[in-house]
Amino acid sequence: MIEQDLRDRILAEPETILEDRDLMSALIGANERAMGSNIFDLRGIAMERLENRLDRLEDTHRTVIAAAYENLAGTNQVHRAILQMLDPLNFEDFLKTMASDVAATLRVDCVRLVLESVQSADDPALRKLGDVLFVSEPGFIGEYLTAGRNIPLRAVTLRQTIPSSDQIYGDRAGWIRSEALLKLDFGKGRLPGLLVLGAEDPHQFKPTHGTDLLTFFAGVFERTMRRWLS
């Protein structure tokens, strides 16, 4: 027999039992055992299905919430990087900021700006700008983006990779395992550019990741570069 004190508490607050899922499951199970194995409790079956459905809905809810927080964090991250990118007042400081503050905010290990040009990369004025700027011959960017394959050029390319040469990354090539490649259009009559974000983490940039934020970042970067190029 149930103790009188416990019985009185249950009768006074029956909703506490109804809100306890484990307790309700135990009661339903006891009820099914009491009815015997040759009797089907349709209400119990329906309750079990509803519980399973509720569990799936809760899992989906948690997944959606986590994705929303992750997207918000990514948006804030890109916005901070853009504000840092707009601060410098000369091109040399602009490149230094990209390699330091912007790289840290975006959590990448290497930033490179590739510009196609007929000008020699050994020009002293270009060497003065540091390691961030890499000047290549016309056609290099398309070749690098497609790796020699006959595929269309996308505005943003995400891929896991081990650089086959140190041409872009220099002495950091041996550490890079994934990269984001942002194709840049500097306007009519100008050769294209490429912003390269390299990461040691092979999972940081994957083809399955979304590119909306990086596309927006590339658009702001393009407009900033047009100002410097003019």
C-alpha positions in Angstrom: 0.0 0.0 0.0 1.2 3.5 -0.8 1.9 5.6 2.3 -0.8 8.1 3.2 1.5 11.1 3.3 2.7 10.4 -0.3 -0.9 9.6 -1.4 -2.1 12.9 -0.1 0.7 14.8 -1.8 -0.1 13.2 -5.2 -3.8 13.9 -4.8 -3.0 17.6 -3.9 -0.6 18.1 -6.9 -1.3 15.4 -9.6 0.2 17.6 -12.3 3.7 16.9 -10.9 3.3 13.3 -12.0 1.9 14.3 -15.4 4.9 16.6 -16.0 7.5 13.8 -15.1 8.0 11.9 -18.4 10.0 9.1 -16.8 7.4 8.5 -14.1 4.5 8.5 -16.7 6.4 6.0 -18.8 6.8 3.7 -15.8 3.1 4.0 -15.0 2.1 3.2 -18.6 4.5 0.2 -18.6 3.0 -1.1 -15.4 -0.5 -0.7 -16.8 0.4 -2.7 -19.9 1.9 -5.5 -17.9 -1.2 -5.6 -15.7 -3.4 -6.1 -18.8 -1.4 -9.1 -20.0 0.4 -9.8 -23.2 -2.7 -10.7 -25.3 -4.3 -7.2 -24.9 -3.2 -4.2 -27.0 -3.4 -0.8 -25.5 -4.0 1.5 -28.5 -3.7 4.6 -26.3 -0.3 3.4 -25.0 0.9 2.8 -28.5 -0.2 6.3 -29.5 1.5 7.8 -26.5 4.7 6.1 -27.4 4.6 7.3 -30.9 3.9 10.9 -29.7 6.9 10.7 -27.3 9.1 9.5 -30.2 7.9 12.3 -32.3 8.4 14.9 -29.6 12.0 13.6 -29.1 12.7 14.2 -32.8 11.1 17.6 -32.7 13.2 18.6 -29.7 16.4 17.4 -31.5 15.5 19.4 -34.6 14.8 22.4 -32.4 18.2 22.2 -30.7 19.9 21.8 -34.1 18.1 24.9 -35.5 19.0 27.0 -32.5 22.6 25.9 -32.7 22.8 26.7 -36.4 21.2 30.1 -35.8 23.8 31.0 -33.1 26.6 29.8 -35.3 25.4 31.9 -38.2 25.0 35.0 -36.0 28.5 34.5 -34.7 29.9 34.2 -38.2 28.0 37.4 -39.3 29.5 39.3 -36.3 32.9 37.9 -37.1 32.8 39.1 -40.8 31.4 42.5 -39.8 34.3 43.0 -37.3 36.8 42.0 -40.0 35.3 44.5 -42.5 35.5 47.4 -40.0 39.2 46.5 -39.4 39.8 46.4 -43.1 38.4 49.9 -43.6 40.5 51.5 -40.9 44.0 51.9 -42.7 44.7 55.1 -44.6 47.4 53.8 -47.0 47.8 50.7 -49.0 50.8 49.3 -47.1 49.0 49.5 -43.7 45.9 48.0 -45.4 47.9 44.9 -46.4 49.5 44.7 -42.9 46.0 44.9 -41.3 44.8 42.0 -43.6 47.7 39.8 -42.4 47.3 40.6 -38.7 44.0 41.9 -37.4 41.7 40.7 -40.1 43.4 37.3 -40.2 43.0 36.9 -36.5 39.3 38.0 -36.6 38.5 35.5 -39.3 40.6 32.8 -37.6 42.8 32.0 -40.5 46.5 31.3 -40.5 47.5 33.0 -43.8 46.1 35.8 -46.0 47.4 36.4 -49.5 46.2 38.9 -52.1 47.0 37.7 -55.6 47.1 40.3 -58.4 47.6 39.5 -62.0 49.9 42.0 -63.7 52.3 42.4 -66.6 54.6 44.2 -64.1 57.5 42.1 -62.8 57.0 40.7 -59.3 60.7 41.7 -58.6 59.8 45.4 -58.7 61.2 47.0 -55.5 58.0 48.9 -55.0 56.1 45.6 -54.8 58.6 43.9 -52.5 58.2 46.7 -50.1 54.5 45.8 -49.5 55.5 42.5 -47.8 54.4 38.9 -48.1 50.7 39.5 -48.3 50.8 40.6 -51.9 51.6 38.1 -54.6 51.9 39.3 -58.2 51.4 36.7 -60.9 51.3 36.6 -64.7 47.9 37.0 -66.4 45.9 33.7 -66.4 47.4 32.4 -63.1 44.2 32.9 -61.0 42.0 30.9 -63.4 44.5 28.1 -63.4 44.8 28.1 -59.6 41.1 28.1 -59.1 40.4 25.3 -61.5 43.6 23.3 -60.9 43.8 22.9 -64.7 40.2 21.4 -65.0 37.6 22.6 -67.4 35.1 23.9 -64.8 33.4 27.3 -64.4 35.0 29.9 -62.1 33.0 30.6 -59.0 33.1 33.7 -56.9 34.0 31.8 -53.8 35.7 28.4 -53.8 36.2 26.5 -50.5 38.4 23.4 -50.5 40.5 21.1 -48.4 44.0 21.1 -49.9 47.7 20.5 -49.5 49.4 23.2 -51.6 51.5 21.6 -54.3 54.0 24.5 -54.2 55.0 27.4 -52.0 54.2 29.9 -54.7 51.4 31.6 -52.9 51.9 30.7 -49.2 55.7 30.8 -49.1 57.2 29.0 -46.1 53.7 28.4 -44.7 52.7 26.1 -47.6 53.5 23.0 -45.6 51.0 23.9 -42.9 47.9 24.8 -45.0 45.2 22.2 -45.2 42.1 24.2 -46.3 41.5 27.4 -48.1 38.9 29.9 -49.1 39.5 31.5 -52.5 37.6 34.8 -53.2 37.7 35.8 -56.8 37.9 39.6 -57.2 36.7 41.8 -60.0 38.3 45.3 -60.0 36.3 46.7 -62.9 36.4 47.1 -66.6 39.9 47.1 -68.1 41.6 45.7 -65.0 43.0 42.2 -64.5 41.3 40.0 -61.9 42.5 39.4 -58.4 42.2 36.7 -55.8 42.0 36.9 -52.0 43.3 33.7 -50.5 42.5 32.7 -46.9 44.5 29.7 -45.8 43.9 27.6 -42.6 45.9 24.8 -40.9 42.6 23.2 -39.9 41.5 20.9 -42.7 37.8 21.3 -41.7 37.7 25.1 -41.6 36.9 25.4 -45.3 34.9 22.7 -47.0 32.9 22.7 -50.3 29.8 21.9 -48.3 30.0 25.1 -46.3 27.9 28.1 -47.0 29.5 31.0 -48.9 27.1 33.9 -48.3 29.2 35.7 -45.7 32.4 35.3 -47.6 30.7 36.5 -50.8 29.7 39.7 -48.9 33.2 40.1 -47.5 34.7 39.7 -51.0 32.3 42.4 -52.3 33.5 44.9 -49.7 37.1 43.9 -50.3 36.7 44.5 -54.1 35.3 48.0 -53.5 38.1 48.8 -51.1 40.7 47.6 -53.6 39.2 49.7 -56.4 39.8 52.8 -54.2 43.5 51.9 -53.8 44.0 51.0 -57.4 42.5 54.3 -58.6 
